[in-house]
């Protein structure tokens, strides 16, 4: 779970780190530390420029149970498991952050891109090692959690787990496609060949996800649940994956797919959380850009539901339904609350950016909500997070 929280903290700090009135908190320092965290989570053979020098090579034989190479990627948290669903979501969000806010990252941009590539190199291997197969996890968490040890010293089983046509996993496969497609945009100008490889792999993985439908939780059972059980099902990931493929490829077939399947996949469902499990709110925000900037009429419904999500976070809005602590921090869940805080913060910032280029405001009932007010609310969340961190030191 720490991997997911770190990614969205990183995103929020990237936008705010050069603000001149951002209290006395050092956002540039926070951004740098957020990226370094990903280096500490690396699995595989570490590069010469590794900045977290107390980490060493690990998991070099991952995939051996199927005679494939699955070295690389990221460990999830304090354990030594590589969970494909949150890992892919983390990658998608890292890429989205660079797409939207990379020009604000300055000296950290190359480190951010390196963090993305560390994951996508692994995801490409997981997607291409065996035909009609996606490797989605390394290590049994039930066994791994019985013995907490450094990855360099681990001696627990490193079994690999996969989804296939017979045992599908549309949720994890479509999220993997989203990650690869989003990353292809990041590398399009700096490494065209790698970008093309990412996009072509994303296309194949999405076709696999859509063709062989089913939840990976059902296929993997106890090694997925209750750790990263796909509670929301796989429809949200199919919509999310198609949205990213449309953005990355500009292929009209993905817009046609969204038009044809959108209702079934949740186009008009309002959901007020955005996480590794449920992508509906994120998909609405992402697709709203097509309506706001290009006036694609098929996407107007997504803009309307993006507004519903945003308005639910705004105190005083007619549709306000969020909870905030006395200190101003968004409160969604008693466990791992910060993942919901940080993901909401990112969507606030991203939607504010989209609005700025298209009139600068939206409406919540009779209230006008400006892009600046969304940024202000996002900033309060980041300040609350960092204040909590400093108080713990």
Backbone torsions as a table, in degrees:
resi	resn	phi	psi	omega
1	UNK	NA	-31.1	-179.0
2	UNK	-60.6	-33.2	179.9
3	UNK	-61.2	-39.9	-178.0
4	UNK	-71.1	-44.6	178.8
5	UNK	-60.6	-41.5	-178.1
6	UNK	-61.8	-39.7	-175.8
7	UNK	-64.3	-40.3	-174.6
8	UNK	-82.6	-27.6	168.5
9	UNK	-58.2	-45.5	179.4
10	UNK	-56.7	-42.4	-179.8
11	UNK	-64.2	-48.6	-178.2
12	UNK	-62.7	-43.8	-179.8
13	UNK	-64.1	-32.4	-178.6
14	UNK	-63.2	-34.5	-180.0
15	UNK	-79.2	-35.0	-171.9
16	UNK	-95.2	-9.2	-166.8
17	UNK	-68.1	-19.1	-179.6
18	UNK	-108.8	16.0	176.8
19	UNK	-71.2	135.7	-177.2
20	UNK	-84.8	-12.6	-178.5
21	UNK	-119.8	28.0	-176.0
22	UNK	-85.9	57.8	178.4
23	UNK	54.2	-143.5	178.9
24	UNK	-111.0	10.1	-178.5
25	UNK	-79.7	140.8	-176.9
26	UNK	-92.5	93.9	-176.4
27	UNK	-71.7	-32.2	178.2
28	UNK	-63.3	-41.1	177.4
29	UNK	-64.8	-41.2	179.3
30	UNK	-64.3	-40.0	178.2
31	UNK	-61.6	-46.4	-179.8
32	UNK	-60.6	-44.7	-178.5
33	UNK	-67.3	-33.7	178.0
34	UNK	-63.4	-38.8	179.5
35	UNK	-72.8	-40.0	178.7
36	UNK	-60.1	-33.0	178.1
37	UNK	-54.5	-38.4	-179.3
38	UNK	-66.0	-32.8	176.9
39	UNK	-65.4	-34.5	178.3
40	UNK	-69.5	-21.5	-178.2
41	UNK	-94.2	0.8	-175.9
42	UNK	-64.9	140.6	170.6
43	UNK	-113.5	153.1	178.2
44	UNK	106.8	-162.1	179.2
45	UNK	-85.3	117.0	-172.9
46	UNK	-78.1	146.4	-177.9
47	UNK	-79.2	166.8	-178.4
48	UNK	-65.3	-28.0	-178.0
49	UNK	-92.0	16.4	176.8
50	UNK	-58.4	123.7	-177.0
51	UNK	-87.5	-24.7	176.9
52	UNK	-88.8	88.9	-167.5
53	UNK	-77.3	-12.8	177.9
54	UNK	-81.7	-5.2	173.6
55	UNK	-90.4	149.2	178.4
56	UNK	-128.6	-179.3	178.3
57	UNK	-61.7	146.4	179.3
58	UNK	-161.6	157.9	177.4
59	UNK	61.3	31.5	-174.7
60	UNK	-70.7	-21.0	179.7
61	UNK	-102.3	12.6	178.1
62	UNK	-55.7	132.9	-177.8
63	UNK	98.5	-8.0	-175.7
64	UNK	-62.0	-27.0	-179.2
65	UNK	-63.8	-21.7	176.2
66	UNK	-116.3	11.7	-178.8
67	UNK	58.4	39.9	175.5
68	UNK	-128.7	162.8	-179.6
69	UNK	-97.3	109.2	176.8
70	UNK	-120.3	27.2	174.8
71	UNK	-69.3	147.4	178.8
72	UNK	110.5	-166.7	-179.0
73	UNK	77.4	-161.6	-175.6
74	UNK	-127.8	142.3	167.3
75	UNK	-73.8	152.5	-171.3
76	UNK	-74.4	-50.8	-173.3
77	UNK	-151.4	-123.5	175.9
78	UNK	-82.5	-5.1	177.9
79	UNK	-93.3	-175.9	-177.8
80	UNK	-116.5	28.1	-179.8
81	UNK	-94.9	142.8	171.6
82	UNK	-107.1	100.3	-179.8
83	UNK	-91.0	119.6	-173.2
84	UNK	-66.4	-37.2	-175.5
85	UNK	-67.0	-53.9	178.1
86	UNK	-69.1	-29.7	178.1
87	UNK	-64.2	-44.2	179.5
88	UNK	-66.7	-41.1	178.0
89	UNK	-61.7	-42.7	176.8
90	UNK	-57.1	-42.2	-179.6
91	UNK	-66.0	-42.7	177.1
92	UNK	-58.5	-43.9	-177.6
93	UNK	-71.1	-37.5	173.6
94	UNK	-58.5	-45.7	-179.3
95	UNK	-65.1	-43.3	179.7
96	UNK	-61.1	-37.6	179.5
97	UNK	-63.6	-40.6	179.3
98	UNK	-70.5	-39.2	178.2
99	UNK	-58.7	-45.7	-175.1
100	UNK	-84.9	-37.1	-168.8
101	UNK	-128.3	13.0	-177.8
102	UNK	-58.9	-31.2	-178.9
103	UNK	-70.2	-10.6	176.9
104	UNK	-97.0	-4.4	-174.4
105	UNK	-86.7	-17.2	176.0
106	UNK	48.5	-119.7	-174.5
107	UNK	-66.8	-11.7	180.0
108	UNK	-93.3	-6.0	-174.7
109	UNK	-61.5	-44.6	-178.8
110	UNK	-65.2	-35.7	176.7
111	UNK	-66.6	-37.8	178.3
112	UNK	-64.7	-42.3	178.8
113	UNK	-67.0	-34.5	176.6
114	UNK	-65.9	-36.5	177.4
115	UNK	-63.9	-39.4	177.6
116	UNK	-65.6	-47.2	-176.1
117	UNK	-65.5	-33.3	178.1
118	UNK	-58.6	-38.4	179.2
119	UNK	-77.8	-45.0	-175.6
120	UNK	-68.0	-31.6	174.1
121	UNK	-58.4	-41.9	178.1
122	UNK	-67.8	-44.4	-178.3
123	UNK	-64.4	-35.2	176.1
124	UNK	-62.2	-44.5	178.3
125	UNK	-62.2	-42.9	-178.7
126	UNK	-63.7	-29.5	-176.3
127	UNK	-90.8	-18.4	-172.1
128	UNK	-118.7	-3.8	-174.9
129	UNK	-66.0	-34.4	-176.7
130	UNK	-139.6	131.9	-178.7
131	UNK	-58.3	144.3	177.9
132	UNK	51.2	38.0	-178.0
133	UNK	-145.9	141.4	171.8
134	UNK	-128.3	121.7	176.0
135	UNK	-80.5	124.6	-167.9
136	UNK	-121.1	-2.0	-179.6
137	UNK	-165.1	145.4	172.0
138	UNK	-126.8	123.8	177.9
139	UNK	94.0	142.9	176.2
140	UNK	-88.5	113.6	-176.9
141	UNK	-62.8	-28.2	178.3
142	UNK	-62.9	-38.2	177.0
143	UNK	-80.6	-42.6	-177.2
144	UNK	-60.2	-40.0	-175.5
145	UNK	-74.6	-5.7	175.3
146	UNK	-81.2	-14.7	-175.8
147	UNK	-141.9	102.7	-178.8
148	UNK	-88.3	115.8	-177.0
149	UNK	-152.0	164.2	177.9
150	UNK	-62.9	143.8	177.3
151	UNK	-57.4	-34.0	-179.7
152	UNK	-64.6	-22.5	-175.9
153	UNK	-109.8	0.1	-170.4
154	UNK	-65.5	141.3	178.5
155	UNK	-129.9	16.2	176.2
156	UNK	-82.9	164.5	-178.6
157	UNK	-60.2	141.4	178.5
158	UNK	-115.9	45.6	177.8
159	UNK	-58.4	143.5	174.7
160	UNK	-102.1	149.6	-179.5
161	UNK	-127.0	144.4	-172.8
162	UNK	-140.5	159.5	170.7
163	UNK	-113.2	147.3	-175.1
164	UNK	-139.1	-178.9	176.2
165	UNK	-61.2	-34.9	-179.7
166	UNK	-81.6	-29.2	178.9
167	UNK	-128.0	80.1	-167.6
168	UNK	-75.3	166.9	176.4
169	UNK	-153.5	70.5	-175.7
170	UNK	-62.2	-33.0	-178.8
171	UNK	-65.2	-54.1	-178.2
172	UNK	-70.5	-33.3	178.9
173	UNK	-69.5	-43.5	179.6
174	UNK	-67.8	-34.0	176.0
175	UNK	-68.0	-37.9	176.0
176	UNK	-62.8	-41.4	176.7
177	UNK	-62.0	-41.2	178.0
178	UNK	-61.0	-43.8	-179.4
179	UNK	-61.9	-46.0	-179.1
180	UNK	-67.2	-39.3	179.4
181	UNK	-66.2	-45.7	178.9
182	UNK	-61.7	-42.4	179.5
183	UNK	-65.0	-31.6	178.9
184	UNK	-61.6	-31.6	176.8
185	UNK	-68.7	-40.9	-178.6
186	UNK	-59.4	-40.3	-173.4
187	UNK	-98.4	5.6	-174.0
188	UNK	-59.8	-40.5	-176.8
189	UNK	-87.2	-30.3	-174.1
190	UNK	-94.2	-24.4	-178.7
191	UNK	-152.3	82.0	-173.1
192	UNK	-61.8	-37.2	-178.4
193	UNK	-66.8	-44.0	179.2
194	UNK	-66.6	-39.8	177.8
195	UNK	-59.0	-44.8	-179.9
196	UNK	-64.3	-38.3	178.3
197	UNK	-64.3	-42.4	177.6
198	UNK	-60.7	-46.2	-177.0
199	UNK	-66.8	-43.1	179.7
200	UNK	-64.4	-37.5	176.8
201	UNK	-67.5	-40.7	178.3
202	UNK	-59.7	-42.7	-179.9
203	UNK	-60.4	-45.8	-178.9
204	UNK	-66.5	-41.0	-178.3
205	UNK	-68.5	-37.6	178.6
206	UNK	-66.8	-40.2	177.4
207	UNK	-60.1	-40.8	176.6
208	UNK	-62.6	-43.7	179.8
209	UNK	-62.7	-41.6	-176.0
210	UNK	-78.7	-35.5	-176.6
211	UNK	-72.2	-41.3	-177.7
212	UNK	-112.9	89.0	-170.6
213	UNK	-87.0	141.1	177.6
214	UNK	162.3	163.8	-179.1
215	UNK	-92.2	137.3	179.9
216	UNK	-66.9	-24.1	177.3
217	UNK	-61.8	-38.8	178.6
218	UNK	-69.9	-33.6	-178.1
219	UNK	-78.1	-36.9	-176.1
220	UNK	-99.4	-18.0	174.5
221	UNK	55.6	-121.4	-166.9
222	UNK	-70.1	-14.5	177.0
223	UNK	-85.3	-12.6	174.3
224	UNK	-101.2	-41.3	-177.2
225	UNK	-104.9	141.3	7.2
226	UNK	-92.5	16.0	-171.5
227	UNK	-70.3	-60.1	176.1
228	UNK	-135.3	59.0	177.9
229	UNK	-68.6	138.4	-179.0
230	UNK	-84.2	80.2	-175.1
231	UNK	-67.2	-31.6	-176.2
232	UNK	-84.0	-3.7	-176.1
233	UNK	82.2	-164.4	-174.7
234	UNK	-113.1	-5.6	-178.9
235	UNK	-61.4	-40.5	-178.2
236	UNK	-64.2	-37.9	178.9
237	UNK	-69.5	-34.2	177.3
238	UNK	-64.5	-41.6	177.1
239	UNK	-65.9	-43.6	179.0
240	UNK	-61.4	-47.1	-180.0
241	UNK	-64.0	-43.6	178.2
242	UNK	-63.2	-36.1	179.4
243	UNK	-63.4	-43.3	-180.0
244	UNK	-70.8	-36.2	178.1
245	UNK	-67.3	-36.1	175.9
246	UNK	-64.2	-43.6	-179.0
247	UNK	-65.8	-38.9	-175.4
248	UNK	-78.6	-34.3	-171.7
249	UNK	-105.3	-22.1	-171.9
250	UNK	57.3	23.4	178.4
251	UNK	-79.6	122.0	-176.2
252	UNK	-61.7	-21.8	-178.1
253	UNK	-64.8	-28.4	178.9
254	UNK	-76.3	-33.7	172.9
255	UNK	-66.0	-38.1	177.0
256	UNK	-64.4	-38.8	178.0
257	UNK	-62.7	-45.4	178.8
258	UNK	-62.2	-41.9	179.8
259	UNK	-63.8	-43.8	-175.7
260	UNK	-74.8	-38.6	-171.4
261	UNK	-106.1	-5.3	-172.5
262	UNK	-54.5	-45.6	-178.1
263	UNK	-61.3	-44.2	179.9
264	UNK	-65.3	-35.5	-174.7
265	UNK	-87.9	0.4	172.9
266	UNK	110.1	23.1	-177.6
267	UNK	-56.0	-36.9	-176.0
268	UNK	-107.3	13.2	174.7
269	UNK	-84.9	130.7	173.5
270	UNK	-96.8	123.6	176.3
271	UNK	-130.6	140.8	-169.2
272	UNK	-111.7	21.0	171.9
273	UNK	-131.3	149.5	176.4
274	UNK	-131.7	119.9	-173.6
275	UNK	-155.1	-178.6	176.6
276	UNK	-57.4	-23.1	-176.7
277	UNK	-94.3	-42.5	-171.5
278	UNK	-120.3	113.5	-173.1
279	UNK	-101.8	3.8	-170.8
280	UNK	-59.2	-47.1	-179.1
281	UNK	-63.8	-41.2	178.9
282	UNK	-63.9	-40.2	179.1
283	UNK	-63.8	-38.4	179.3
284	UNK	-63.7	-44.0	179.1
285	UNK	-63.4	-45.7	-178.5
286	UNK	-61.5	-46.6	-177.7
287	UNK	-72.1	-25.5	179.2
288	UNK	-61.7	-27.0	179.4
289	UNK	-60.1	-36.9	179.5
290	UNK	-64.5	-33.1	176.6
291	UNK	-78.1	-45.3	-177.1
292	UNK	-63.0	-42.5	-173.4
293	UNK	-94.9	-32.7	-173.9
294	UNK	-117.8	-1.4	179.4
295	UNK	53.8	42.2	174.4
296	UNK	-76.4	108.8	-170.4
297	UNK	-61.8	-32.6	178.6
298	UNK	-61.1	-18.7	-176.2
299	UNK	-99.3	2.1	-179.5
300	UNK	-62.1	-35.5	179.7
301	UNK	-62.7	-32.4	-179.8
302	UNK	-73.9	-34.0	175.5
303	UNK	-65.0	-41.6	179.7
304	UNK	-61.7	-41.5	-179.2
305	UNK	-79.7	-24.6	169.9
306	UNK	-63.4	-42.2	175.5
307	UNK	-59.6	-42.2	179.4
308	UNK	-58.6	-42.9	179.0
309	UNK	-64.6	-49.5	-178.1
310	UNK	-61.3	-44.4	-178.3
311	UNK	-63.2	-29.9	179.3
312	UNK	-65.5	-19.4	-178.2
313	UNK	-94.0	-11.7	-170.5
314	UNK	-93.3	111.7	176.7
315	UNK	-56.9	133.9	-178.9
316	UNK	91.5	-12.1	177.2
317	UNK	-70.9	146.5	177.7
318	UNK	-57.7	-28.1	-179.4
319	UNK	-105.8	18.3	179.3
320	UNK	-60.8	129.8	177.1
321	UNK	-143.8	4.4	179.2
322	UNK	-75.8	163.1	173.5
323	UNK	-115.9	141.6	176.0
324	UNK	-126.9	145.7	176.6
325	UNK	-73.8	166.9	176.2
326	UNK	-56.5	-25.6	177.6
327	UNK	-86.3	1.5	175.4
328	UNK	93.5	7.3	-178.2
329	UNK	-87.3	132.6	175.9
330	UNK	-58.5	135.2	-179.4
331	UNK	-122.3	116.3	179.9
332	UNK	-115.2	-45.7	-175.0
333	UNK	-139.4	152.2	179.7
334	UNK	-73.9	-25.6	178.9
335	UNK	-110.4	135.2	177.1
336	UNK	54.4	42.6	-176.6
337	UNK	-61.4	-33.6	-174.1
338	UNK	-63.1	-26.5	178.2
339	UNK	-64.0	-33.7	178.9
340	UNK	-77.5	-35.6	177.1
341	UNK	-62.9	-48.5	-175.5
342	UNK	-70.9	-36.5	178.3
343	UNK	-68.5	-38.2	176.1
344	UNK	-64.9	-39.0	178.8
345	UNK	-60.6	-43.2	178.3
346	UNK	-62.2	-44.0	-179.1
347	UNK	-66.0	-35.6	174.8
348	UNK	-60.0	-47.2	-178.0
349	UNK	-66.3	-41.8	-178.2
350	UNK	-67.9	-43.3	179.3
351	UNK	-65.7	-37.0	176.0
352	UNK	-59.7	-40.7	178.3
353	UNK	-63.9	-44.2	179.2
354	UNK	-62.7	-40.5	-179.6
355	UNK	-67.2	-36.9	-178.2
356	UNK	-57.4	-33.3	179.8
357	UNK	-87.0	2.8	-174.8
358	UNK	-145.1	59.7	176.1
359	UNK	96.1	-20.3	172.0
360	UNK	80.7	6.9	-177.3
361	UNK	-160.2	162.1	170.3
362	UNK	-135.2	-177.1	-178.9
363	UNK	-124.7	144.3	171.4
364	UNK	-121.5	97.3	-172.3
365	UNK	65.9	-124.0	178.1
366	UNK	-92.6	1.0	-177.4
367	UNK	-93.6	137.1	174.0
368	UNK	-91.4	127.0	-178.8
369	UNK	-113.5	116.7	-176.9
370	UNK	-88.0	159.4	175.4
371	UNK	-59.2	-38.4	-179.3
372	UNK	-63.9	-34.5	179.1
373	UNK	-69.0	-33.2	176.4
374	UNK	-67.9	-41.1	177.5
375	UNK	-63.8	-39.8	179.1
376	UNK	-62.3	-43.2	178.7
377	UNK	-65.9	-40.2	177.5
378	UNK	-62.8	-42.0	-179.5
379	UNK	-62.8	-38.0	178.0
380	UNK	-61.2	-36.7	179.2
381	UNK	-67.2	-43.1	-179.2
382	UNK	-66.8	-40.9	177.5
383	UNK	-62.0	-42.0	179.5
384	UNK	-63.8	-39.8	178.1
385	UNK	-63.8	-49.9	-176.6
386	UNK	-68.2	-33.8	177.7
387	UNK	-63.8	-40.0	176.8
388	UNK	-63.4	-40.9	-179.8
389	UNK	-63.8	-45.6	-179.2
390	UNK	-63.8	-37.3	-179.1
391	UNK	-66.5	-27.2	-180.0
392	UNK	-79.0	-17.7	-177.0
393	UNK	-73.3	NA	NA
